[in-house]
């Protein structure tokens, strides 16, 4: 698993918004860098149709 993640690019896991900007970069700017024991998680808003 570690070798898979080490050989992967950020773009392979990142999502883009309507303007083709990566969500991870924007999230880090808004919330700050993550610690070693943290991760970002995307939870769709099902009530809004997501």
MDTraj code that builds the backbone (N, CA, C; nanometers):
import mdtraj as md
import numpy as np

residues = "UNK UNK UNK UNK UNK UNK UNK UNK UNK UNK UNK UNK UNK UNK UNK UNK UNK UNK UNK UNK UNK UNK UNK UNK UNK UNK UNK UNK UNK UNK UNK UNK UNK UNK UNK UNK UNK UNK UNK UNK UNK UNK UNK UNK UNK UNK UNK UNK UNK UNK".split()
xyz = np.array([
    [0.0825, -0.1185, 0.0000],
    [0.0000, 0.0000, 0.0000],
    [0.0869, 0.1248, 0.0000],
    [0.1910, 0.1258, 0.0801],
    [0.2783, 0.2430, 0.0879],
    [0.3445, 0.2710, -0.0459],
    [0.3882, 0.1676, -0.1172],
    [0.4527, 0.1901, -0.2467],
    [0.3525, 0.2397, -0.3499],
    [0.2280, 0.1941, -0.3412],
    [0.1240, 0.2435, -0.4313],
    [0.1018, 0.3925, -0.4110],
    [0.0874, 0.4340, -0.2861],
    [0.0644, 0.5752, -0.2575],
    [0.1860, 0.6602, -0.2899],
    [0.3046, 0.6080, -0.2667],
    [0.4267, 0.6833, -0.2940],
    [0.4471, 0.7053, -0.4428],
    [0.3989, 0.6139, -0.5260],
    [0.4188, 0.6274, -0.6704],
    [0.3014, 0.6956, -0.7394],
    [0.2006, 0.7375, -0.6644],
    [0.0828, 0.8018, -0.7209],
    [0.0976, 0.9530, -0.7170],
    [0.0252, 1.0193, -0.8062],
    [0.0281, 1.1657, -0.8080],
    [-0.0945, 1.2206, -0.7345],
    [-0.0838, 1.3425, -0.6884],
    [-0.1954, 1.4070, -0.6191],
    [-0.3159, 1.4182, -0.7118],
    [-0.2922, 1.4487, -0.8382],
    [-0.4008, 1.4669, -0.9331],
    [-0.4824, 1.3389, -0.9518],
    [-0.4211, 1.2240, -0.9286],
    [-0.4927, 1.0983, -0.9427],
    [-0.5992, 1.0772, -0.8371],
    [-0.5881, 1.1451, -0.7252],
    [-0.6832, 1.1304, -0.6155],
    [-0.7700, 1.2537, -0.5954],
    [-0.7315, 1.3657, -0.6538],
    [-0.7993, 1.4924, -0.6308],
    [-0.9204, 1.5068, -0.7223],
    [-1.0163, 1.5868, -0.6809],
    [-1.1334, 1.6195, -0.7608],
    [-1.1210, 1.7629, -0.8086],
    [-1.1898, 1.7960, -0.9173],
    [-1.1888, 1.9329, -0.9678],
    [-1.3275, 1.9930, -0.9512],
    [-1.3299, 2.1261, -0.9361],
    [-1.4571, 2.1957, -0.9247],
    [-1.5060, 2.2358, -1.0636],
    [-1.6088, 2.3188, -1.0695],
    [-1.6664, 2.3608, -1.1974],
    [-1.5699, 2.4421, -1.2820],
    [-1.4683, 2.5019, -1.2189],
    [-1.3693, 2.5832, -1.2904],
    [-1.2401, 2.5066, -1.3158],
    [-1.2424, 2.3738, -1.3015],
    [-1.1256, 2.2867, -1.3200],
    [-1.0114, 2.3183, -1.2242],
    [-1.0435, 2.3678, -1.1055],
    [-0.9447, 2.3883, -0.9999],
    [-0.9519, 2.2700, -0.9044],
    [-0.8351, 2.2231, -0.8613],
    [-0.8327, 2.1087, -0.7705],
    [-0.8851, 2.1476, -0.6332],
    [-0.9680, 2.0631, -0.5751],
    [-1.0294, 2.0912, -0.4458],
    [-0.9305, 2.0825, -0.3308],
    [-0.8312, 1.9929, -0.3398],
    [-0.7372, 1.9764, -0.2298],
    [-0.6588, 2.1047, -0.2044],
    [-0.6060, 2.1674, -0.3089],
    [-0.5286, 2.2908, -0.2917],
    [-0.6126, 2.4001, -0.2265],
    [-0.7368, 2.4133, -0.2712],
    [-0.8254, 2.5153, -0.2147],
    [-0.8590, 2.4841, -0.0691],
    [-0.8766, 2.3577, -0.0373],
    [-0.9080, 2.3174, 0.0999],
    [-0.7915, 2.3436, 0.1935],
    [-0.6696, 2.3140, 0.1489],
    [-0.5515, 2.3395, 0.2321],
    [-0.5361, 2.4893, 0.2572],
    [-0.5629, 2.5713, 0.1565],
    [-0.5543, 2.7163, 0.1755],
    [-0.6572, 2.7639, 0.2777],
    [-0.7767, 2.7049, 0.2751],
    [-0.8836, 2.7479, 0.3646],
    [-0.8666, 2.6941, 0.5069],
    [-0.8296, 2.5659, 0.5208],
    [-0.8269, 2.5015, 0.6521],
    [-0.6877, 2.4818, 0.7095],
    [-0.5850, 2.4989, 0.6280],
    [-0.4489, 2.4793, 0.6759],
    [-0.3993, 2.3384, 0.6491],
    [-0.2709, 2.3197, 0.6709],
    [-0.2077, 2.1900, 0.6459],
    [-0.2534, 2.0867, 0.7484],
    [-0.2487, 1.9620, 0.7078],
    [-0.2891, 1.8519, 0.7945],
    [-0.1727, 1.8007, 0.8773],
    [-0.2039, 1.7495, 0.9951],
    [-0.1038, 1.6806, 1.0769],
    [-0.0878, 1.5384, 1.0240],
    [0.0109, 1.4673, 1.0735],
    [0.0370, 1.3307, 1.0280],
    [-0.0793, 1.2357, 1.0541],
    [-0.1611, 1.2651, 1.1529],
    [-0.2708, 1.1749, 1.1891],
    [-0.4078, 1.2288, 1.1469],
    [-0.4134, 1.3174, 1.0479],
    [-0.5384, 1.3763, 1.0016],
    [-0.5572, 1.3492, 0.8530],
    [-0.6838, 1.3630, 0.8078],
    [-0.7125, 1.3535, 0.6653],
    [-0.8380, 1.4338, 0.6350],
    [-0.8473, 1.4810, 0.5113],
    [-0.9684, 1.5466, 0.4647],
    [-1.0637, 1.4392, 0.4148],
    [-1.1939, 1.4644, 0.4298],
    [-1.2954, 1.3701, 0.3861],
    [-1.4056, 1.4483, 0.3168],
    [-1.4533, 1.3965, 0.2068],
    [-1.5620, 1.4595, 0.1329],
    [-1.6897, 1.3823, 0.1603],
    [-1.7881, 1.4509, 0.2151],
    [-1.9178, 1.3890, 0.2392],
    [-2.0218, 1.4656, 0.1592],
    [-2.0782, 1.4024, 0.0565],
    [-2.1777, 1.4702, -0.0265],
    [-2.3011, 1.5097, 0.0545],
    [-2.3575, 1.6230, 0.0221],
    [-2.4795, 1.6693, 0.0888],
    [-2.5993, 1.6075, 0.0168],
    [-2.6418, 1.4896, 0.0605],
    [-2.7493, 1.4172, -0.0073],
    [-2.8804, 1.4944, -0.0081],
    [-2.9038, 1.5736, 0.0942],
    [-3.0280, 1.6506, 0.0994],
    [-3.0327, 1.7561, -0.0117],
    [-2.9143, 1.7963, -0.0612],
    [-2.9069, 1.8941, -0.1692],
    [-2.8909, 1.8275, -0.3056],
    [-2.9021, 1.6967, -0.3107],
    [-2.8918, 1.6250, -0.4372],
    [-2.7519, 1.5769, -0.4689],
    [-2.6577, 1.5885, -0.3738],
    [-2.5187, 1.5512, -0.3979],
    [-2.4957, 1.4109, -0.3651],
])
top = md.Topology()
chain = top.add_chain()
for i, resn in enumerate(residues, 1):
    res = top.add_residue(resn, chain, resSeq=i)
    for name in ("N", "CA", "C"):
        top.add_atom(name, md.element.get_by_symbol(name[0]), res)
traj = md.Trajectory(xyz[None], top)
